[in-house]
């Protein structure tokens, strides 16, 4: 099923994913932490685990877990606050290493990337040699960090594979044994299938990928609609057509924060949205994107979570429009009189900034941060103080068409979940101090 020693030109995608990245960097910088249960995050009552070392995972601690639960499961754990700037430094090192093996890489988050190795196979004598090379070079260049590697015919399978033998592992998917590999896996292993979609699939009796395949595409179509059904169907057969360098809307950038105390809609939420907008805008400019679709995520005190998205007529890149739109979306959410526990702002539907566009939607409104120079200064200041890391990911396919100039991508919850970006465990959440 998983083959280990064969040159095969069909093996053209590598997914490289650092192991317990934030925790591993802390251990690298402070070897006295080695071998100890280590948790990156804030241990306060509202904190969330950002990353757990493998030692802490043995106690059942994992990322995105409330800190209180982590403390209960592993009282002896050592806690460290995330150091975004340092992780960013190491991230740049590993991305450079990936580029030693191919010019075409696609970072998914600070600690993972896809590598298109189709053009490097000959030079490096096959995919396995490249995988081994990446492992060795990451270790050397970082001074001791480990990475897990998945090698496969496409992105979905490569990402799946990198997770099969963590930490410090390498898994090669046999192009002739894809179905055997996929069939026994639970449906949640399909890219983009989150908890809500998993539950919906369980409700119609589909627990494994094999169940899903045997259930047929019609069943999926009745339950989830045509687009989602076909995505699920293709992925369940190991088919994933996404390419590289396709600068289509297949990317997203977002920020998210759980507040140490619930905030209310007003100056505090404005401040968060403004900071997020600036972070996202900075990232869009740096990487040459504009965004067409903005997303807002709100969790209120009772843990109920809302997501909103808005598609703009014109792709934008400026913090002012991001901020204004985020604010409008938040204004339209019924908070039921409760406080805001978590707030997230994201940009999806990214298009190349090289494409000519008209002025942004809010060109007639004066917002102080619109001026490019000012924005650049803010970016600089943020870089110097160590800006919190952005979460980013790739969506399974471009978002569904919304009417030109449409207001809202009115999609079913499951559809939203399938489309929503996924990102590495390490960077799934940020828990910044307010
Ligand atoms: Mg990772």
Boltz pocket constraint, residues with backbone or C-beta under 6 A from the ligand:
constraints:
  - pocket:
      binder: B
      contacts: [[A, 17], [A, 18], [A, 19], [A, 20], [A, 21], [A, 111], [A, 112], [A, 424], [A, 425], [A, 426]]
      max_distance: 6.0
